[in-house]
Amino acid sequence: MVKLRLKRYGRKQRAVYRIVAIDVRSRREGRDLGKVGFYDPIKNQTHLNVPAILYFLEKGAQPTETVQDILKKAEVFKEFRPKLKGISN
């Protein structure tokens, strides 16, 4: 199963995250299938590759709760809502 989840980067006390598509059996820093975004909680910045995110969601990838919240704030699910049953707005 593939998930969209956060992958930690940065230094101590200054973590930044990449949003990646990754197999659930891989560890957090493991090999990913594709990078689909970037999230900096300190500066509150988010950069998303929406076509790549929609591609992985169509293939059955499930976002984690944190990634799901980030995608909701960016309104990625507006056009994708009918296809996803488990995600509510």
Rosetta blueprint (number, residue, H / E / L):
1 M L
2 V E
3 K E
4 L E
5 R E
6 L E
7 K E
8 R E
9 Y E
10 G E
11 R E
12 K L
13 Q L
14 R E
15 A E
16 V E
17 Y E
18 R E
19 I E
20 V E
21 A E
22 I E
23 D E
24 V L
25 R L
26 S L
27 R L
28 R L
29 E L
30 G L
31 R L
32 D L
33 L L
34 G E
35 K E
36 V E
37 G E
38 F E
39 Y E
40 D E
41 P L
42 I L
43 K L
44 N L
45 Q E
46 T E
47 H E
48 L E
49 N L
50 V H
51 P H
52 A H
53 I H
54 L H
55 Y H
56 F H
57 L H
58 E H
59 K L
60 G L
61 A L
62 Q E
63 P E
64 T L
65 E H
66 T H
67 V H
68 Q H
69 D H
70 I H
71 L H
72 K H
73 K H
74 A L
75 E L
76 V L
77 F L
78 K L
79 E L
80 F L
81 R H
82 P H
83 K H
84 L L
85 K L
86 G L
87 I L
88 S L
89 N L
